[in-house]
Amino acid sequence: MTKDMVDDLLHAITDVMDELEDIQTNSQQIDELYSNLETKMNHMELHIHGLEKNIKHINEKIAVVTEGNLQQGTKKLIARKVVY
């Protein structure tokens, strides 16, 4: 092997090592982004469960109010029939 061939080989090895280092850095950044995304998704899941509980609670309250209105409406109808 000539000196130029060895220099070319060393240069190529250095380039490959630099590319591998870039790939490693990018992989670490991707892992961090994935972890952050996963954390955000978990928080969103908790918020969705909280919203579902709130909606259920609101539906229960609406049902109580509706039931009360229906009972009052029935009482008014009965009162009207008695008066007429």
Secondary structure, 3 states (H helix, E strand, C coil): CCHHHHHHHHHHHHHHHHHHHHHHHHHHHHHHHHHHHHHHHHHHHHHHHHHHHHHHHHHHHHHHHHHHHHHHHHHHHHHHHHHC
